[in-house]
Amino acid sequence: MATAESYIGIVLLIFATVITWCNESKLVKVDTFMKEAKNEYRSVNVEDPQPRNDYYLVHASGDTQNIEEIKDSAFGVSAANSYRLLRKVEML
């Protein structure tokens, strides 16, 4: 009985090590990408777009507005000044 539990423990330890290794390598890739993006991005003015910024990573800030009201006709729901109306269906 003790040997079966030992084998299960060893298998779980190996599995946990592989999962941790994969997760850490993904975090290193994301961190590397974020450092590169921090050095490469361009801040732009949203009121005056320039063709020289095409195909570059850009940073812009400003207010968004949507003149049209978004409607979901199936449920009779609408949202004013929104960019998206999301319907999430769950079965109980």
C-alpha positions as CSV (number, residue, x, y, z in Angstrom):
1,M,0.0,0.0,0.0
2,A,2.8,2.4,0.9
3,T,4.6,1.8,-2.4
4,A,1.4,2.7,-4.5
5,E,1.1,5.9,-2.5
6,S,4.8,6.7,-3.1
7,Y,4.4,6.1,-6.9
8,I,1.3,8.4,-7.0
9,G,3.3,11.0,-5.1
10,I,6.2,10.8,-7.5
11,V,3.9,11.1,-10.5
12,L,2.1,14.1,-9.0
13,L,5.4,15.8,-8.2
14,I,6.6,15.3,-11.8
15,F,3.3,16.7,-13.1
16,A,3.4,19.7,-10.8
17,T,7.0,20.4,-11.8
18,V,6.1,20.3,-15.6
19,I,3.1,22.6,-15.0
20,T,5.1,25.1,-13.0
21,W,7.8,25.1,-15.6
22,C,5.4,25.8,-18.5
23,N,3.6,28.6,-16.5
24,E,6.9,30.3,-15.6
25,S,8.2,30.1,-19.2
26,K,5.0,31.8,-20.3
27,L,5.4,34.5,-17.7
28,V,8.9,35.2,-18.9
29,K,7.7,35.5,-22.5
30,V,5.0,38.0,-21.4
31,D,7.5,40.0,-19.3
32,T,9.9,40.2,-22.2
33,F,7.2,41.3,-24.6
34,M,6.0,44.0,-22.1
35,K,9.6,45.4,-21.7
36,E,10.0,45.5,-25.5
37,A,6.7,47.2,-26.0
38,K,7.5,49.8,-23.3
39,N,10.6,50.7,-25.3
40,E,8.9,50.7,-28.7
41,Y,5.5,52.3,-28.3
42,R,4.6,55.8,-29.6
43,S,2.2,58.2,-27.9
44,V,-0.2,59.7,-30.4
45,N,-2.8,62.4,-30.5
46,V,-6.2,60.9,-31.2
47,E,-7.4,64.2,-32.8
48,D,-4.6,64.2,-35.4
49,P,-3.7,60.7,-36.7
50,Q,-0.5,60.5,-38.7
51,P,0.3,57.9,-41.4
52,R,3.9,57.6,-40.0
53,N,2.4,55.8,-37.0
54,D,0.8,53.0,-39.2
55,Y,2.0,49.5,-38.3
56,Y,3.6,50.7,-35.0
57,L,2.5,50.1,-31.4
58,V,0.7,53.2,-30.3
59,H,-0.7,54.7,-27.1
60,A,-3.6,57.0,-27.2
61,S,-6.0,58.3,-24.5
62,G,-9.3,60.1,-24.8
63,D,-13.0,59.8,-24.4
64,T,-15.1,57.5,-26.4
65,Q,-18.7,58.2,-27.5
66,N,-21.3,56.2,-29.2
67,I,-24.2,58.2,-30.7
68,E,-26.4,55.2,-31.5
69,E,-28.1,53.2,-28.8
70,I,-27.2,49.5,-28.8
71,K,-30.2,47.2,-28.6
72,D,-30.8,43.5,-28.0
73,S,-34.2,42.9,-29.7
74,A,-34.5,39.4,-28.3
75,F,-34.6,40.6,-24.7
76,G,-35.7,44.2,-25.2
77,V,-32.6,45.6,-23.6
78,S,-30.7,48.7,-24.7
79,A,-27.6,50.6,-23.6
80,A,-26.8,54.2,-24.3
81,N,-23.3,55.5,-24.9
82,S,-21.8,52.0,-24.8
83,Y,-19.5,50.3,-27.2
84,R,-20.7,46.7,-26.7
85,L,-23.7,44.9,-25.3
86,L,-22.8,41.3,-24.3
87,R,-25.2,38.5,-23.9
88,K,-24.1,35.7,-21.7
89,V,-26.3,32.6,-21.7
90,E,-26.2,30.1,-18.9
91,M,-28.1,26.9,-18.5
92,L,-29.1,25.8,-15.0
